[in-house]
């Protein structure tokens, strides 16, 4: 078998492997944050302060960088990671298809990424 065929198959396999890793990592980090939040709420019930409104992404980042790891912040962080996991998957697909030089799917994945970004911008700024 010629060398360029085996290189192409290895590259394709590596791109699929990276996509799988991104999805697994996102789900594992998300689940870990939510479980940690539940454990903190169970062990320290006085730290569980219900919020009157859902925190914005800016408030959540501010709470994380101020190292106030209350259960609500941890659980909301897990949800945010879970919501951004598919976006990271699409970004990984764009790069994976570019490495494979499959330009049709690079264009399709880029369009999907553009649509996802547009939805996020719309939902954040056009309420």
C-alpha positions in Angstrom: 0.0 0.0 0.0 1.4 3.4 -0.9 2.6 5.7 2.0 0.2 8.5 1.2 -2.8 6.3 1.8 -1.6 5.2 5.2 -0.8 8.8 6.2 -4.2 9.9 5.2 -5.9 7.1 7.2 -3.7 8.0 10.3 -4.6 11.6 10.0 -8.3 10.8 9.7 -8.1 8.5 12.7 -6.3 11.2 14.7 -8.9 13.8 13.8 -11.7 11.5 15.0 -9.7 10.7 18.1 -9.3 14.4 19.0 -13.0 15.1 18.4 -13.8 12.2 20.7 -11.4 13.5 23.4 -12.9 17.0 23.3 -16.4 15.6 23.8 -15.3 13.2 26.6 -13.3 16.0 28.3 -16.2 18.4 28.2 -18.7 15.9 29.7 -16.2 14.8 32.4 -15.3 18.3 33.4 -19.0 19.3 33.5 -20.0 16.3 35.5 -17.1 16.8 37.9 -18.1 20.4 38.6 -21.8 19.5 39.1 -20.9 16.6 41.4 -18.5 18.7 43.3 -21.2 21.4 43.8 -23.6 18.7 45.1 -21.0 17.4 47.5 -20.2 20.9 48.8 -24.0 21.5 49.2 -24.4 18.2 51.1 -21.4 18.7 53.3 -21.9 22.4 54.0 -25.7 23.0 53.8 -25.2 26.6 55.1 -23.2 27.4 52.0 -26.2 26.7 49.8 -27.7 30.1 49.1 -30.4 30.1 46.4 -30.0 32.8 43.9 -33.0 35.0 43.0 -31.9 35.1 39.3 -29.7 33.0 37.2 -26.1 34.4 37.2 -24.9 35.8 33.9 -21.7 34.5 32.4 -19.8 37.6 33.6 -21.0 37.0 37.2 -20.1 33.4 37.0 -16.5 34.2 35.8 -16.2 36.8 38.4 -17.2 34.4 41.2 -14.8 31.7 39.9 -11.8 34.1 39.8 -12.7 35.4 43.2 -12.4 31.8 44.4 -15.9 31.7 45.9 -16.7 28.1 45.2 -20.2 28.0 46.5 -22.3 25.0 45.3 -24.5 27.1 43.0 -21.4 28.6 41.2 -19.9 25.1 40.8 -23.1 23.6 39.4 -23.7 26.6 37.0 -20.1 26.3 35.9 -20.7 22.7 35.1 -23.8 23.6 33.0 -21.8 26.3 31.1 -19.0 23.8 30.3 -21.6 21.3 29.1 -23.2 24.0 26.8 -19.9 25.0 25.3 -18.8 21.4 24.6 -20.6 21.1 21.3 -19.1 24.4 20.1 -15.6 23.0 20.9 -16.5 19.9 19.0 -17.3 21.9 15.9 -14.1 23.9 16.2 -12.2 20.6 16.5 -14.0 19.3 13.4 -13.0 22.4 11.4 -9.4 21.8 12.3 -9.6 18.1 11.8 -11.1 18.4 8.4 -8.5 21.0 7.5 -5.7 18.6 8.5 -7.4 16.0 6.3 -7.7 18.6 3.5 -11.4 17.8 3.1 -12.3 21.3 2.1 -16.0 20.6 1.6 -16.5 19.6 5.2 -14.2 22.5 6.4 -16.7 24.8 4.7 -19.7 23.0 6.2 -18.2 22.9 9.7 -17.3 26.6 9.4 -20.8 27.5 8.4 -22.1 25.6 11.4 -19.6 27.3 13.7 -20.7 30.7 12.2 -24.3 29.9 12.9 -23.6 28.8 16.5 -21.6 32.0 17.1 -24.5 34.1 15.6 -26.9 32.4 18.0 -24.7 33.1 21.0 -24.3 36.8 20.0 -28.0 37.1 19.4 -29.0 35.6 22.7 -26.5 37.6 24.7 -26.9 41.0 23.1 -30.3 41.1 21.5 -32.6 40.1 24.4 
